[in-house]
Amino acid sequence: MLCYNWQHAWKLYENQKVVMLVDETMDINPDEEKHAKKIIEIALLCTQSPASERPSMSEVVLMLSSEQSSDERHLTRPNLPYLNRRIHIGSSKNSKEII
């Protein structure tokens, strides 16, 4: 599910339709739409790969609490290969698989 949501969000962002991630029953006005877009873009910044490209939490707080936007940073779709990996816990006889 995580992988699908992440890929869907990036597809909408790349097609300049990121606001479609907002619940359509909310009926947001243009100012709220601008704010929602900003929050979603900040969230996408937090998925950048490698991790060194992601904003720090203090930068995220600053972006959320000010007029500073994510436009100052270049967003690129990250490659997250770990989303397709399985993690095994325990010995090989009694291992449990978690996703």
All heavy atoms as an XYZ file, in Angstrom:
805
protein
N       0.815     -1.195      0.000
C       0.000      0.000      0.000
C       0.858      1.257      0.000
O       0.582      2.191     -0.718
C      -0.940     -0.046      1.213
C      -1.917      1.086      1.249
S      -3.101      0.965     -0.079
C      -4.450      1.786      0.640
N       1.927      1.255      0.819
C       2.811      2.414      0.886
C       3.391      2.736     -0.479
O       3.405      3.877     -0.909
C       3.925      2.172      1.900
C       5.032      3.213      1.948
C       4.466      4.543      2.432
C       6.151      2.762      2.844
N       3.865      1.730     -1.171
C       4.478      1.923     -2.482
C       3.465      2.517     -3.452
O       3.775      3.451     -4.180
C       5.021      0.601     -3.008
S       5.902      0.757     -4.558
N       2.250      2.001     -3.464
C       1.226      2.509     -4.365
C       0.924      3.970     -4.073
O       0.868      4.790     -4.991
C      -0.051      1.675     -4.263
C      -1.182      2.304     -5.021
C      -1.245      2.207     -6.414
C      -2.153      3.052     -4.368
C      -2.261      2.820     -7.126
C      -3.178      3.656     -5.074
C      -3.227      3.538     -6.456
O      -4.225      4.158     -7.158
N       0.724      4.325     -2.816
C       0.412      5.709     -2.461
C       1.533      6.645     -2.852
O       1.293      7.738     -3.359
C       0.130      5.833     -0.960
C      -1.173      5.180     -0.579
O      -2.077      5.037     -1.386
N      -1.259      4.776      0.665
N       2.761      6.219     -2.597
C       3.924      7.023     -2.929
C       4.011      7.244     -4.441
O       4.201      8.362     -4.910
C       5.165      6.301     -2.388
C       6.461      6.854     -2.834
C       7.094      7.946     -2.335
C       7.283      6.353     -3.876
N       8.271      8.142     -3.001
C       8.410      7.169     -3.961
C       7.169      5.269     -4.747
C       9.420      6.959     -4.877
C       8.184      5.067     -5.659
C       9.292      5.907     -5.712
N       3.853      6.192     -5.218
C       3.921      6.298     -6.673
C       2.772      7.148     -7.216
O       2.971      7.954     -8.121
C       3.890      4.913     -7.315
C       5.153      4.134     -7.077
C       5.055      2.701     -7.587
O       3.966      2.140     -7.705
N       6.196      2.116     -7.872
N       1.601      6.975     -6.665
C       0.432      7.747     -7.098
C       0.638      9.236     -6.818
O       0.355     10.078     -7.677
C      -0.823      7.226     -6.388
C      -2.073      7.929     -6.782
N      -2.594      7.878     -8.060
C      -2.916      8.719     -6.068
C      -3.701      8.600     -8.115
N      -3.909      9.120     -6.924
N       1.140      9.563     -5.645
C       1.394     10.964     -5.293
C       2.403     11.582     -6.251
O       2.216     12.714     -6.722
C       1.888     11.069     -3.854
N       3.462     10.852     -6.572
C       4.460     11.386     -7.489
C       3.908     11.556     -8.896
O       4.213     12.534     -9.574
C       5.717     10.507     -7.498
C       6.658     10.984     -6.448
C       6.842     10.469     -5.210
C       7.510     12.131     -6.526
N       7.754     11.217     -4.510
C       8.183     12.239     -5.293
C       7.764     13.074     -7.513
C       9.096     13.252     -5.032
C       8.680     14.078     -7.257
C       9.330     14.164     -6.028
N       3.087     10.613     -9.334
C       2.486     10.734    -10.666
C       1.616     11.987    -10.745
O       1.683     12.742    -11.714
C       1.667      9.483    -10.992
C       1.098      9.472    -12.379
C       0.370      8.167    -12.663
C      -0.192      8.175    -14.064
N      -0.914      6.935    -14.351
N       0.809     12.212     -9.716
C      -0.030     13.410     -9.691
C       0.822     14.677     -9.647
O       0.519     15.660    -10.330
C      -0.991     13.375     -8.497
C      -2.106     12.346     -8.583
C      -2.902     12.307     -7.286
C      -3.023     12.636     -9.776
N       1.899     14.657     -8.872
C       2.785     15.821     -8.801
C       3.389     16.115    -10.170
O       3.394     17.261    -10.633
C       3.898     15.597     -7.775
C       4.927     16.694     -7.807
C       4.663     17.937     -7.229
C       6.147     16.515     -8.444
C       5.588     18.964     -7.288
C       7.080     17.541     -8.498
C       6.792     18.757     -7.922
O       7.712     19.779     -7.987
N       3.893     15.083    -10.830
C       4.529     15.267    -12.137
C       3.542     15.752    -13.198
O       3.938     16.421    -14.148
C       5.186     13.960    -12.578
C       6.390     13.615    -11.725
C       6.902     12.204    -11.898
O       6.183     11.353    -12.472
O       8.014     11.950    -11.436
N       2.271     15.450    -13.023
C       1.235     15.902    -13.951
C       0.545     17.178    -13.471
O      -0.500     17.554    -14.006
C       0.205     14.790    -14.179
C       0.793     13.642    -14.948
O       1.422     13.823    -15.983
N       0.615     12.437    -14.439
N       1.132     17.804    -12.461
C       0.628     19.055    -11.881
C      -0.830     18.929    -11.431
O      -1.632     19.837    -11.601
C       0.809     20.212    -12.871
C       2.271     20.432    -13.191
C       2.506     21.439    -14.281
O       1.600     21.821    -15.015
N       3.735     21.871    -14.406
N      -1.147     17.776    -10.835
C      -2.494     17.504    -10.329
C      -2.444     17.048     -8.881
O      -3.294     16.295     -8.421
C      -3.175     16.443    -11.184
C      -3.392     16.865    -12.616
C      -4.054     15.781    -13.416
C      -4.256     16.244    -14.851
N      -4.927     15.230    -15.654
N      -1.430     17.521     -8.145
C      -1.199     17.064     -6.781
C      -2.395     17.328     -5.864
O      -2.634     16.588     -4.918
C       0.108     17.675     -6.223
C      -0.041     19.127     -5.916
C       0.591     16.912     -5.033
N      -3.193     18.319     -6.166
C      -4.349     18.645     -5.330
C      -5.389     17.538     -5.373
O      -6.227     17.429     -4.479
C      -4.937     20.019     -5.746
C      -6.200     20.351     -4.995
C      -3.891     21.107     -5.528
N      -5.295     16.652     -6.346
C      -6.221     15.522     -6.406
C      -6.016     14.561     -5.244
O      -6.844     13.683     -5.012
C      -6.091     14.794     -7.745
C      -6.603     15.606     -8.918
S      -6.417     14.760    -10.503
C      -7.618     13.444    -10.303
N      -4.930     14.734     -4.487
C      -4.716     13.918     -3.289
C      -5.615     14.361     -2.141
O      -5.809     13.623     -1.186
C      -3.246     13.985     -2.852
C      -2.257     13.279     -3.765
C      -0.830     13.641     -3.382
C      -2.463     11.778     -3.709
N      -6.148     15.560     -2.220
C      -7.028     16.088     -1.169
C      -8.414     15.474     -1.330
O      -8.931     15.350     -2.443
C      -7.109     17.630     -1.255
C      -8.075     18.196     -0.234
C      -5.726     18.251     -1.086
N      -9.010     15.095     -0.228
C     -10.355     14.514     -0.228
C     -11.313     15.463     -0.941
O     -11.484     16.618     -0.550
C     -10.804     14.283      1.221
C     -12.143     13.592      1.328
O     -12.882     13.479      0.319
O     -12.466     13.163      2.445
N     -11.954     14.969     -1.992
C     -12.843     15.820     -2.804
C     -14.075     16.313     -2.046
O     -14.683     17.306     -2.422
C     -13.259     15.083     -4.073
C     -14.013     13.802     -3.807
C     -14.163     12.945     -5.038
O     -13.270     12.918     -5.889
O     -15.211     12.268     -5.128
N     -14.435     15.662     -0.966
C     -15.602     16.105     -0.194
C     -15.288     17.328      0.660
O     -16.200     17.919      1.236
C     -16.132     14.980      0.722
O     -15.129     14.634      1.679
C     -16.535     13.760     -0.081
N     -14.011     17.722      0.731
C     -13.621     18.872      1.541
C     -14.028     20.199      0.903
O     -14.155     21.198      1.582
C     -12.125     18.851      1.830
C     -11.748     17.721      2.759
S     -10.013     17.712      3.169
C      -9.856     19.209      4.120
N     -14.202     20.229     -0.414
C     -14.637     21.437     -1.114
C     -13.787     22.648     -0.702
O     -14.285     23.608     -0.109
C     -16.127     21.692     -0.848
C     -16.680     22.747     -1.783
O     -16.190     22.869     -2.923
O     -17.612     23.464     -1.366
N     -12.497     22.586     -1.002
C     -11.580     23.640     -0.582
C     -11.576     24.809     -1.553
O     -11.787     24.647     -2.751
C     -10.149     23.097     -0.390
C      -9.589     22.494     -1.678
C     -10.112     22.067      0.726
C      -8.143     22.035     -1.572
N     -11.343     26.000     -1.008
C     -11.272     27.203     -1.836
C      -9.861     27.344     -2.402
O      -8.955     26.607     -2.008
C     -11.711     28.433     -1.031
C     -10.767     28.773      0.102
O      -9.543     28.749     -0.056
N     -11.320     29.099      1.262
N      -9.626     28.291     -3.318
C      -8.311     28.434     -3.948
C      -7.156     28.668     -2.959
O      -6.059     28.146     -3.163
C      -8.481     29.626     -4.881
C      -9.932     29.595     -5.237
C     -10.621     29.144     -3.973
N      -7.388     29.420     -1.882
C      -6.327     29.637     -0.890
C      -5.991     28.338     -0.164
O      -4.822     28.033      0.083
C      -6.733     30.707      0.130
C      -6.666     32.104     -0.453
O      -5.913     32.319     -1.431
O      -7.357     32.996      0.078
N      -7.026     27.583      0.194
C      -6.798     26.296      0.862
C      -6.113     25.313     -0.089
O      -5.270     24.521      0.338
C      -8.127     25.723      1.356
C      -8.751     26.531      2.474
C     -10.192     26.144      2.747
O     -10.902     25.725      1.809
O     -10.600     26.266      3.912
N      -6.452     25.379     -1.360
C      -5.825     24.514     -2.363
C      -4.332     24.824     -2.461
O      -3.505     23.911     -2.518
C      -6.497     24.729     -3.718
C      -5.991     23.816     -4.802
C      -6.762     23.975     -6.097
O      -8.001     23.910     -6.070
O      -6.102     24.149     -7.130
N      -3.986     26.104     -2.432
C      -2.582     26.511     -2.483
C      -1.832     25.983     -1.255
O      -0.705     25.480     -1.365
C      -2.494     28.035     -2.548
C      -1.110     28.579     -2.675
C      -1.132     30.099     -2.760
C       0.280     30.652     -2.747
N       0.289     32.119     -2.725
N      -2.463     26.071     -0.097
C      -1.851     25.591      1.142
C      -1.698     24.061      1.119
O      -0.666     23.527      1.515
C      -2.688     26.039      2.342
C      -2.052     25.756      3.658
N      -0.905     26.381      4.084
C      -2.394     24.892      4.642
C      -0.565     25.922      5.269
N      -1.452     25.012      5.633
N      -2.721     23.363      0.640
C      -2.661     21.898      0.546
C      -1.546     21.472     -0.400
O      -0.789     20.542     -0.106
C      -3.999     21.345      0.072
N      -1.407     22.173     -1.517
C      -0.346     21.873     -2.480
C       1.020     22.046     -1.821
O       1.918     21.214     -1.994
C      -0.478     22.784     -3.696
C       0.543     22.515     -4.762
C       0.319     23.427     -5.965
C       1.357     23.107     -7.023
N       2.077     24.238     -7.516
N       1.184     23.103     -1.049
C       2.445     23.362     -0.352
C       2.775     22.210      0.611
O       3.893     21.709      0.635
C       2.355     24.679      0.409
C       3.557     24.998      1.256
C       3.337     26.306      2.011
C       4.431     26.557      3.016
N       4.263     27.815      3.716
N       1.788     21.773      1.379
C       2.002     20.693      2.350
C       2.378     19.390      1.640
O       3.292     18.681      2.059
C       0.755     20.506      3.234
C       0.593     21.729      4.149
C       0.829     19.220      4.041
C      -0.712     21.778      4.877
N       1.700     19.089      0.553
C       1.989     17.868     -0.200
C       3.387     17.930     -0.803
O       4.136     16.952     -0.767
C       0.913     17.622     -1.278
C      -0.432     17.314     -0.602
C       1.335     16.494     -2.223
C      -1.626     17.384     -1.530
N       3.780     19.089     -1.331
C       5.114     19.230     -1.901
C       6.192     19.089     -0.825
O       7.245     18.495     -1.070
C       5.242     20.543     -2.654
C       4.457     20.527     -3.958
C       4.458     21.845     -4.697
O       4.988     22.849     -4.166
O       3.934     21.867     -5.815
N       5.927     19.613      0.362
C       6.873     19.437      1.473
C       6.977     17.951      1.829
O       8.067     17.430      2.059
C       6.461     20.292      2.690
C       6.635     21.778      2.359
C       7.272     19.911      3.925
C       6.011     22.722      3.371
N       5.841     17.262      1.844
C       5.858     15.821      2.123
C       6.679     15.080      1.068
O       7.458     14.183      1.397
C       4.430     15.285      2.171
N       6.539     15.469     -0.194
C       7.319     14.824     -1.252
C       8.812     15.120     -1.107
O       9.639     14.270     -1.424
C       6.808     15.255     -2.632
C       5.418     14.728     -3.000
C       4.951     15.328     -4.317
C       5.392     13.219     -3.052
N       9.152     16.309     -0.611
C      10.556     16.615     -0.335
C      11.133     15.616      0.662
O      12.303     15.252      0.586
C      10.698     18.021      0.249
C      10.834     19.183     -0.713
C      10.815     20.496      0.050
C      12.101     19.066     -1.534
N      10.300     15.173      1.576
C      10.746     14.245      2.621
C      10.940     12.821      2.103
O      11.362     11.947      2.852
C       9.766     14.264      3.790
S       9.717     15.862      4.631
N      10.638     12.582      0.823
C      10.852     11.268      0.223
C      12.071     11.250     -0.680
O      12.352     10.229     -1.311
C       9.624     10.802     -0.602
O       9.506     11.609     -1.782
C       8.352     10.861      0.212
N      12.799     12.363     -0.768
C      13.952     12.450     -1.666
C      14.988     11.380     -1.347
O      15.154     10.962     -0.205
C      14.594     13.838     -1.575
C      13.682     14.958     -2.033
C      13.317     14.871     -3.497
O      14.035     15.322     -4.351
N      12.182     14.258     -3.788
N      15.660     10.939     -2.392
C      16.694      9.929     -2.242
C      17.946     10.441     -2.936
O      17.847     10.940     -4.060
C      16.223      8.637     -2.894
O      17.140      7.607     -2.705
N      19.069     10.420     -2.266
C      19.373      9.869     -0.954
C      18.815     10.753      0.164
O      18.400     11.888     -0.071
C      20.904      9.828     -0.911
C      21.317     10.954     -1.784
C      20.276     11.006     -2.885
N      18.861     10.232      1.357
C      18.300     10.932      2.517
C      18.929     12.302      2.726
O      18.283     13.208      3.254
C      18.456     10.085      3.775
N      20.153     12.479      2.283
C      20.824     13.775      2.442
C      20.135     14.881      1.645
O      20.349     16.061      1.905
C      22.294     13.666      2.032
O      22.399     13.292      0.664
N      19.297     14.510      0.693
C      18.544     15.482     -0.105
C      17.249     15.927      0.582
O      16.586     16.840      0.129
C      18.206     14.892     -1.476
C      19.416     14.612     -2.333
C      20.152     15.884     -2.725
O      19.499     16.868     -3.100
O      21.397     15.876     -2.652
N      16.890     15.245      1.665
C      15.649     15.565      2.379
C      15.877     16.741      3.324
O      16.966     16.910      3.857
C      15.182     14.351      3.186
C      14.899     13.162      2.315
C      14.599     11.939      3.141
N      14.621     10.768      2.267
C      14.783      9.545      2.683
N      14.934      9.294      3.975
N      14.802      8.556      1.832
N      14.826     17.532      3.560
C      14.978     18.628      4.518
C      15.054     18.097      5.941
O      14.528     17.032      6.252
C      13.703     19.453      4.311
C      12.708     18.486      3.785
C      13.494     17.490      2.970
N      15.717     18.843      6.795
C      15.739     18.485      8.212
C      14.367     18.819      8.795
O      13.575     19.546      8.193
C      16.817     19.286      8.946
O      16.466     20.662      8.949
N      14.082     18.308      9.983
C      12.792     18.601     10.616
C      12.644     20.095     10.880
O      11.562     20.649     10.737
C      12.611     17.792     11.896
C      12.309     16.329     11.639
S      10.946     16.057     10.462
C       9.583     16.786     11.322
N      13.741     20.772     11.250
C      13.649     22.213     11.489
C      13.328     22.955     10.188
O      12.571     23.929     10.198
C      14.931     22.751     12.134
O      16.053     22.479     11.328
N      13.852     22.471      9.065
C      13.512     23.076      7.773
C      12.047     22.832      7.424
O      11.368     23.722      6.900
C      14.409     22.518      6.669
C      15.842     22.968      6.753
C      16.723     22.279      5.722
O      16.742     21.018      5.694
O      17.391     22.998      4.963
N      11.560     21.636      7.720
C      10.154     21.315      7.461
C       9.248     22.230      8.284
O       8.295     22.806      7.759
C       9.850     19.829      7.757
C       8.350     19.555      7.737
C      10.569     18.931      6.760
N       9.571     22.386      9.560
C       8.777     23.266     10.427
C       8.784     24.686      9.884
O       7.750     25.352      9.834
C       9.295     23.216     11.885
C       8.654     24.298     12.728
C       9.045     21.838     12.482
N       9.946     25.169      9.454
C      10.054     26.509      8.893
C       9.197     26.642      7.637
O       8.461     27.626      7.479
C      11.516     26.846      8.584
C      11.785     28.219      8.011
C      11.384     29.312      9.006
C      13.245     28.360      7.622
N       9.268     25.646      6.754
C       8.463     25.688      5.529
C       6.963     25.683      5.841
O       6.187     26.385      5.197
C       8.810     24.513      4.619
C      10.135     24.657      3.914
S      10.413     23.325      2.725
C      11.239     22.123      3.757
N       6.557     24.887      6.830
C       5.141     24.791      7.177
C       4.627     26.054      7.867
O       3.463     26.416      7.711
C       4.883     23.582      8.077
C       5.007     22.215      7.421
C       4.952     21.118      8.465
C       3.934     22.024      6.358
N       5.490     26.717      8.624
C       5.038     27.858      9.427
C       5.312     29.208      8.782
O       5.017     30.233      9.386
C       5.691     27.806     10.809
O       7.095     27.898     10.685
N       5.846     29.212      7.582
C       6.147     30.487      6.934
C       5.661     30.469      5.493
O       5.077     29.503      5.025
C       7.651     30.747      6.974
O       8.319     29.858      6.101
N       5.956     31.542      4.826
C       5.606     31.646      3.411
C       6.631     30.945      2.525
O       6.450     30.865      1.337
C       5.491     33.123      3.008
C       4.340     33.847      3.679
C       2.995     33.218      3.355
O       2.737     32.904      2.169
O       2.195     33.037      4.282
N       7.714     30.453      3.149
C       8.723     29.733      2.390
C       8.073     28.521      1.738
O       7.297     27.812      2.364
C       9.862     29.279      3.298
C      10.943     28.513      2.568
C      12.032     28.020      3.518
O      12.033     28.345      4.696
N      12.945     27.235      2.999
N       8.385     28.312      0.487
C       7.776     27.177     -0.205
C       8.835     26.157     -0.579
O      10.032     26.410     -0.508
C       7.045     27.644     -1.470
O       7.975     27.966     -2.476
N       8.369     25.031     -1.028
C       9.274     23.977     -1.478
C       9.811     24.287     -2.868
O      10.689     23.594     -3.358
C       8.553     22.632     -1.479
O       7.451     22.691     -2.356
N       9.288     25.342     -3.518
C       9.729     25.699     -4.865
C      11.221     26.012     -4.918
O      11.836     25.945     -5.969
C       8.948     26.902     -5.396
C       7.470     26.599     -5.585
O       7.113     25.412     -5.655
O       6.689     27.549     -5.654
N      11.794     26.381     -3.778
C      13.211     26.719     -3.730
C      14.084     25.477     -3.859
O      15.276     25.589     -4.097
C      13.525     27.448     -2.427
C      12.773     28.757     -2.294
C      12.870     29.348     -0.911
O      13.649     28.850     -0.082
O      12.144     30.313     -0.654
N      13.517     24.313     -3.680
C      14.252     23.059     -3.806
C      13.720     22.299     -4.999
O      12.534     22.331     -5.290
C      14.076     22.217     -2.545
C      14.612     22.910     -1.307
C      14.413     22.029     -0.148
N      15.688     21.386      0.150
C      15.985     20.891      1.336
N      15.110     20.928      2.293
N      17.140     20.340      1.558
N      14.591     21.576     -5.651
C      14.207     20.795     -6.830
C      13.695     19.426     -6.391
O      14.416     18.665     -5.760
C      15.405     20.653     -7.771
C      15.095     19.890     -8.996
N      14.244     20.366     -9.968
C      15.504     18.667     -9.415
C      14.145     19.468    -10.929
N      14.905     18.432    -10.619
N      12.463     19.133     -6.721
C      11.876     17.835     -6.393
C      12.157     16.848     -7.526
O      11.907     17.140     -8.691
C      10.359     17.955     -6.236
C       9.841     18.467     -4.914
C       8.351     18.763     -5.015
C      10.077     17.469     -3.831
N      12.677     15.697     -7.172
C      12.867     14.621     -8.144
C      12.319     13.332     -7.554
O      12.451     13.083     -6.361
C      14.356     14.415     -8.494
O      15.076     14.170     -7.295
C      14.942     15.621     -9.197
N      11.698     12.548     -8.420
C      11.129     11.281     -7.955
C      12.252     10.379     -7.481
O      13.159     10.055     -8.234
C      10.363     10.595     -9.078
C       9.712      9.287     -8.625
C       9.178      8.510     -9.789
N       7.930      9.062    -10.266
C       6.802      8.368    -10.325
N       6.776      7.122     -9.939
N       5.714      8.919    -10.798
N      12.201      9.978     -6.218
C      13.266      9.114     -5.708
C      13.083      7.664     -6.118
O      11.977      7.229     -6.425
C      13.136      9.266     -4.192
C      11.699      9.573     -3.989
C      11.261     10.366     -5.194
N      14.176      6.950     -6.106
C      14.149      5.520     -6.342
C      14.245      4.868     -4.967
O      15.254      5.005     -4.296
C      15.329      5.107     -7.215
C      15.357      3.621     -7.449
O      14.362      2.926     -7.253
N      16.495      3.120     -7.872
N      13.201      4.213     -4.552
C      13.181      3.597     -3.231
C      13.137      2.086     -3.363
O      12.087      1.463     -3.242
C      11.977      4.107     -2.422
C      11.935      5.608     -2.179
C      10.671      5.988     -1.417
C      13.152      6.074     -1.414
N      14.273      1.484     -3.621
C      14.287      0.032     -3.846
C      13.872     -0.781     -2.636
O      13.401     -1.893     -2.781
C      15.751     -0.258     -4.203
C      16.507      0.869     -3.604
C      15.581      2.070     -3.651
N      13.993     -0.215     -1.432
C      13.649     -0.982     -0.237
C      12.156     -1.258     -0.133
O      11.743     -2.114      0.627
C      14.131     -0.271      1.035
C      13.486      1.060      1.280
C      12.247      1.156      1.888
C      14.123      2.236      0.900
C      11.647      2.377      2.113
C      13.534      3.454      1.128
C      12.296      3.524      1.731
O      11.708      4.740      1.939
N      11.338     -0.579     -0.929
C       9.899     -0.835     -0.868
C       9.557     -2.228     -1.392
O       8.503     -2.760     -1.085
C       9.134      0.224     -1.669
C       9.119      1.607     -1.051
C       8.431      2.595     -1.986
C       8.432      1.602      0.299
N      10.442     -2.815     -2.178
C      10.182     -4.138     -2.733
C      10.895     -5.255     -1.968
O      10.837     -6.407     -2.358
C      10.616     -4.175     -4.201
C       9.804     -3.213     -5.029
O       8.618     -3.053     -4.806
N      10.441     -2.564     -5.976
N      11.578     -4.907     -0.895
C      12.321     -5.894     -0.123
C      11.452     -6.476      0.981
O      10.558     -5.846      1.497
C      13.554     -5.265      0.502
C      14.585     -4.874     -0.509
C      15.820     -4.399      0.182
N      16.762     -3.913     -0.818
C      17.764     -3.125     -0.537
N      17.976     -2.722      0.689
N      18.573     -2.717     -1.477
N      11.780     -7.688      1.352
C      11.120     -8.355      2.466
C      12.131     -8.480      3.588
O      13.307     -8.716      3.348
C      10.632     -9.737      2.056
C       9.739     -9.702      0.833
C       8.356    -10.138      1.209
N       7.510    -10.236      0.047
C       6.471     -9.456     -0.159
N       6.166     -8.531      0.704
N       5.722     -9.606     -1.216
N      11.680     -8.355      4.807
C      12.542     -8.462      5.969
C      12.168     -9.734      6.707
O      10.996     -9.984      6.987
C      12.376     -7.238      6.902
C      12.746     -5.968      6.144
C      13.222     -7.399      8.156
C      12.406     -4.698      6.898
N      13.174    -10.558      7.029
C      12.957    -11.788      7.759
C      13.515    -11.630      9.168
O      14.620    -11.154      9.353
C      13.642    -12.964      7.053
C      13.037    -13.255      5.716
N      11.961    -14.095      5.561
C      13.335    -12.805      4.476
C      11.632    -14.157      4.281
N      12.459    -13.382      3.602
N      12.725    -12.042     10.143
C      13.134    -11.957     11.544
C      13.188    -13.362     12.118
O      12.282    -14.165     11.903
C      12.144    -11.098     12.356
C      12.127     -9.679     11.817
C      12.486    -11.124     13.833
C      11.133     -8.775     12.504
N      14.235    -13.647     12.873
C      14.371    -14.951     13.524
C      15.319    -15.861     12.777
O      15.908    -15.496     11.764
N      15.450    -17.070     13.280
C      16.330    -18.049     12.640
C      15.704    -18.516     11.333
O      14.524    -18.313     11.088
C      16.566    -19.233     13.575
O      15.348    -19.940     13.737
N      16.489    -19.171     10.516
C      15.972    -19.609      9.226
C      14.837    -20.618      9.374
O      13.955    -20.690      8.534
C      17.098    -20.216      8.384
O      17.672    -21.308      9.064
N      14.826    -21.407     10.488
C      13.752    -22.375     10.717
C      12.449    -21.692     11.111
O      11.371    -22.081     10.702
C      14.135    -23.362     11.807
C      15.161    -24.373     11.390
C      15.392    -25.347     12.521
C      16.390    -26.406     12.132
N      16.617    -27.352     13.209
N      12.559    -20.671     11.945
C      11.368    -20.024     12.507
C      11.250    -18.568     12.078
O      10.726    -17.753     12.817
C      11.425    -20.081     14.043
C      11.440    -21.504     14.565
O      10.764    -22.353     14.008
N      12.222    -21.738     15.595
N      11.730    -18.252     10.900
C      11.705    -16.831     10.505
C      10.290    -16.393     10.164
O       9.472    -17.167      9.683
C      12.650    -16.585      9.344
O      12.083    -17.006      8.138
N      10.033    -15.139     10.455
C       8.755    -14.518     10.103
C       9.032    -13.419      9.101
O       9.984    -12.667      9.236
C       8.104    -13.905     11.349
C       7.685    -14.932     12.363
C       7.029    -14.251     13.542
C       6.625    -15.274     14.576
N       6.034    -14.657     15.740
N       8.199    -13.324      8.096
C       8.383    -12.314      7.090
C       7.498    -11.118      7.412
O       6.318    -11.275      7.733
C       8.008    -12.857      5.706
C       8.271    -11.903      4.577
C       7.952    -12.522      3.246
O       8.687    -13.418      2.794
O       6.951    -12.084      2.657
N       8.093     -9.938      7.372
C       7.318     -8.717      7.535
C       7.572     -7.835      6.335
O       8.622     -7.910      5.714
C       7.651     -7.968      8.831
C       9.132     -7.607      8.903
C       7.214     -8.752     10.040
C       9.481     -6.755     10.095
N       6.615     -7.044      6.001
C       6.750     -6.173      4.831
C       7.067     -4.781      5.279
O       6.645     -4.304      6.245
C       5.465     -6.204      3.995
C       5.248     -7.621      3.493
C       5.553     -5.234      2.852
C       3.955     -7.830      2.764
